[in-house]
Amino acid sequence: MHVGRQEWQQLQARTAPEAGLARPAAERPLASLYHRLADQMPDEATREDAARFLDAELAALDPERADLPATPDDLLEWMQSSARSVHARYAAYLEGRRAGAPRRYFANRAHALYVLRAIAPTKLVDGAWLYGLVEHWRNPRLADLVRTYVEELGEGAADKNHVVLYRRLLARHALDPLDGLDDALYHQGLVQVALGWNAARFLPEIVGFNLGYEQLPLHLLVTAYELNELGLDPYYFTLHVTVDNPDSGHARRACQAALDLLPRIDDAGAFWRRMRRGTQLACAGLGTTQVIEGFDIGQEVVRILSHKAGSGSGAHSDYCKVAGRPVNQWLADPAQVPAFLQALEDGGWIVRNAPPEQSRFWRLLQGDRAEMFGVFSAYELQVIHDWIRGEASADGAAYDEAPPARRRPTFRAQVRNGLAGSVAGAEDDELDPDLQVLEARLRGATGDDRDALLVEAMSPCTHWTPAGLAATRQFWREWSRN
């Protein structure tokens, strides 16, 4: 049954409110259903809601805009042609940078961190679209797809599990929790996790989605290059560059899986047509480049201060005044934040396009005897820092370091010199309640029951935890022996 977007949003009105959000879940249908699927084992009603969401997405697609070739015969050439195009465009990008062109994506460090935070709902369910196939691991025609999922999980190694790596990246730069993200930023992640919980109903679409999503995109290469240049760890992105290669990586394996799963019994091309639509789902929602282009540092400063207003409106003394008004009054209504910022500038509290140390407001946040120390996270400080500095922030300086006198060292150079650590590294912690429960249940389970326990622990909501990592390692060892 196909449903329209409006009908699907009405369906979501019955969803329970999402914890930590100012608005009720009915006003955030994408984020609400995303969390119901990604943060817990969903019940049948939730999985049905996810299937209806996918039906609405598929009904809205224009089959004439599908990127896949009209017939499977040209699939490998399609993959190779795409890879050649990306490599050629990346070579042109590098040539331009060597010739002195500025960064293409990130104006400053705050811009890069903003993007890492905004794309988090997609990255935190990386690989989820394949989860529903894992229980069918004995089917040899699904072998490439199951293997791809297990590799997305790092084969159970914490320093290779894609979601663990991204969670560490977020934590390292204080980019979590993800309060205040626009509902549209959950769109692509919702597609992925909805597919993962409805494999039997959307097998051709899953195969097609995997085919489209695993092809190496240009933005991945440029993002990794510019993060490294800004002194930010690019490992999560460079890992994808290697595993998605068109020779032996996920891009090639996705093509082989698609060919292996084509029906041997004539279906009049129905499976291929559905697969082509599934490929189109890989472009659903806001893409990385759209998120990059949508960054407005002034708006982000307003968002940050508006978010703080609720807790700050009663925390200032009456003698704390700006433009003759107590700060508590300014912060009582978040809608006044833009005017408050302007008043801070007019009163000399903030001196734009100058070193932040010249701003009295910044000295309240950072430095010796900073009276507001700890009020803002490291990410929020970086945004305010770069907003104050203006164009000078293009040097990529962190808020807690002096602007580099010369070109700042890349992240890899910092690692070589012992000045930075990677998000990759430590293994998972064995002290975990889910791990204890899993080990106890596994001791009494055999055969299919044991397999089911391992598969359950490898779900999108748990595979990145110590229990999920342990289950993935055990699953991989047993599957590799078969």
LINJO-V53773 format. One record per helix or strand. SS is the DSSP state (A for helix, B for strand). FROM is the first residue (numbers start at 1). TO is the last residue. If there is no record, write none. Layout:
((SS FROM TO) (SS FROM TO))
This chain:
((A 5 12) (A 25 27) (A 29 38) (A 44 59) (A 63 65) (A 72 98) (A 109 118) (A 120 123) (A 128 136) (A 140 152) (A 154 156) (A 162 172) (A 183 196) (A 203 213) (A 218 229) (A 235 243) (A 250 261) (A 270 281) (A 288 293) (A 297 312) (B 321 322) (B 325 326) (A 327 332) (A 334 346) (A 356 358) (A 360 365) (A 378 395) (A 411 416) (A 433 443) (A 447 457) (A 466 481))
